[in-house]
Amino acid sequence: MPINKVGVMGSGTMGSGIVQLILQNGFPAIMYDINEDILEKGKNSIVKRLNRLHEKGRLTLKELNSAKSNLTLSTEMKDLNVCDLIIEAVPEKLELKKNVLEEASTICKDHAILATNTSSLSVTQISTSVEKTEHFIGMHFFNPAPLMPLVEVVKGVKTTSSTIELVMEFAKQLHKTPVLCEDTPGFIVNRIARPFYNEAIRIMKDQIAAPEQIDRIMKEAGNFKMGPFELQDLIGIDVNFSSTKTVHEGFFGESRFRPHPYQERMVQAGLLGRKTKKGFYDYE
Ligand SMILES: NC(=O)c1ccc[n+]([C@@H]2O[C@H](COP(=O)([O-])OP(=O)(O)OC[C@H]3O[C@@H](n4cnc5c(N)ncnc54)[C@H](O)[C@@H]3O)[C@@H](O)[C@H]2O)c1
């Protein structure tokens, strides 16, 4: 059965971005979170961004109004029982994800697909909490979800081909480029990104070059949009360190994914990047 109505659990950075994407492509969405204030905040950011798209001429007034009226907010999980697809975008904590998905799997339609937006946890491990593991999949959107074209569609060990086909097709209807991945640590992008960040820190600590130099070389000579230090400051040193640890553990401690101890020191010192105004760079 094709996907029409979508539920999104979590209305933070990713949840609200994914909901916006669904709405602006003409599908109805139910956004679920733990309380109304949080949901209202998520809704306001969505409406603001949709209005901006209309001002820029990228959504007609009719499309704008229809997108707004297609949004339903809920703090009751049972309201997601009308959805064909439920995407989980709660914080990156295994037990939390398993708990919300376990509950969702008890209320959802028989044919419903459950998806996780996890960045680095095992899709197969998360899926053990749901009743129908064959209908479970990873849909890894990138931030900001409405703008970034890539979606990694992650096949758990028991995910069926019909589930994969439906999700790949739906991602295309959202005008994304879905890429099918095996359920390996970091999938594709986050795995490639580990040595990008790790080696940059090692080069800095080996006193070969300073962050400013490395970022400049990668941008000017390598044509990267941002250098590894600017990017880590943007992502958050703590968030990036946690992803590195998860990928390193996922590969049973393979040394090529080992974090640098300095990352941990930065976290301990509260040097978390842009959000604390200090990371590899200072921000005012
Ligand atoms: N932020 C990114 O750049 C990014 C990119 C790709 C994937 N991800 C992944 O997306 C997921 C969400 O990340 P985020 O950055 O949007 O987090 P966030 O902290 O911005 O949002 C999480 C939301 O989940 C809600 N929540 C917490 N417990 C809940 C529960 N029991 N039921 C329902 N909602 C609950 C919170 O209230 C919050 O609104 C994580 O798994 C993260 O790894 C994040």
PDBQT file of the ligand as one rigid body, heavy atoms in Angstrom, charges set to zero:
ROOT
HETATM    1  N1  LIG A 301      20.543  17.279  14.370  1.00  0.00    +0.000 N 
HETATM    2  C1  LIG A 301      21.142  16.713  13.325  1.00  0.00    +0.000 C 
HETATM    3  O1  LIG A 301      21.996  17.313  12.646  1.00  0.00    +0.000 OA
HETATM    4  C2  LIG A 301      20.763  15.305  12.941  1.00  0.00    +0.000 A 
HETATM    5  C3  LIG A 301      20.996  14.882  11.627  1.00  0.00    +0.000 A 
HETATM    6  C4  LIG A 301      20.577  13.597  11.236  1.00  0.00    +0.000 A 
HETATM    7  C5  LIG A 301      19.988  12.752  12.174  1.00  0.00    +0.000 A 
HETATM    8  N2  LIG A 301      19.819  13.195  13.459  1.00  0.00    +0.000 N 
HETATM    9  C6  LIG A 301      19.166  12.274  14.395  1.00  0.00    +0.000 C 
HETATM   10  O2  LIG A 301      17.808  12.672  14.529  1.00  0.00    +0.000 OA
HETATM   11  C7  LIG A 301      17.333  12.352  15.853  1.00  0.00    +0.000 C 
HETATM   12  C8  LIG A 301      16.764  13.609  16.480  1.00  0.00    +0.000 C 
HETATM   13  O3  LIG A 301      17.770  14.592  16.563  1.00  0.00    +0.000 OA
HETATM   14  P1  LIG A 301      17.425  16.145  16.728  1.00  0.00    +0.000 P 
HETATM   15  O4  LIG A 301      18.691  16.872  16.455  1.00  0.00    +0.000 OA
HETATM   16  O5  LIG A 301      16.183  16.485  15.966  1.00  0.00    +0.000 OA
HETATM   17  O6  LIG A 301      17.096  16.207  18.288  1.00  0.00    +0.000 OA
HETATM   18  P2  LIG A 301      16.314  17.352  19.087  1.00  0.00    +0.000 P 
HETATM   19  O7  LIG A 301      16.818  17.283  20.477  1.00  0.00    +0.000 OA
HETATM   20  O8  LIG A 301      16.371  18.652  18.349  1.00  0.00    +0.000 OA
HETATM   21  O9  LIG A 301      14.782  16.852  19.064  1.00  0.00    +0.000 OA
HETATM   22  C9  LIG A 301      14.344  15.702  19.723  1.00  0.00    +0.000 C 
HETATM   23  C10 LIG A 301      12.857  15.859  20.013  1.00  0.00    +0.000 C 
HETATM   24  O10 LIG A 301      12.377  14.628  20.532  1.00  0.00    +0.000 OA
HETATM   25  C11 LIG A 301      11.446  14.938  21.562  1.00  0.00    +0.000 C 
HETATM   26  N3  LIG A 301      11.284  13.804  22.451  1.00  0.00    +0.000 N 
HETATM   27  C12 LIG A 301      12.069  13.430  23.505  1.00  0.00    +0.000 A 
HETATM   28  N4  LIG A 301      11.546  12.339  24.091  1.00  0.00    +0.000 NA
HETATM   29  C13 LIG A 301      10.418  12.031  23.401  1.00  0.00    +0.000 A 
HETATM   30  C14 LIG A 301       9.443  11.019  23.547  1.00  0.00    +0.000 A 
HETATM   31  N5  LIG A 301       9.513  10.102  24.512  1.00  0.00    +0.000 N 
HETATM   32  N6  LIG A 301       8.411  11.007  22.682  1.00  0.00    +0.000 NA
HETATM   33  C15 LIG A 301       8.327  11.939  21.691  1.00  0.00    +0.000 A 
HETATM   34  N7  LIG A 301       9.217  12.922  21.515  1.00  0.00    +0.000 NA
HETATM   35  C16 LIG A 301      10.254  12.960  22.363  1.00  0.00    +0.000 A 
HETATM   36  C17 LIG A 301      12.028  16.158  22.231  1.00  0.00    +0.000 C 
HETATM   37  O11 LIG A 301      11.036  16.845  22.991  1.00  0.00    +0.000 OA
HETATM   38  C18 LIG A 301      12.532  16.942  21.030  1.00  0.00    +0.000 C 
HETATM   39  O12 LIG A 301      11.506  17.797  20.512  1.00  0.00    +0.000 OA
HETATM   40  C19 LIG A 301      18.543  11.753  16.588  1.00  0.00    +0.000 C 
HETATM   41  O13 LIG A 301      18.496  10.360  16.485  1.00  0.00    +0.000 OA
HETATM   42  C20 LIG A 301      19.732  12.298  15.813  1.00  0.00    +0.000 C 
HETATM   43  O14 LIG A 301      20.869  11.466  15.911  1.00  0.00    +0.000 OA
HETATM   44  C21 LIG A 301      20.166  14.454  13.850  1.00  0.00    +0.000 A 
ENDROOT
TORSDOF 0
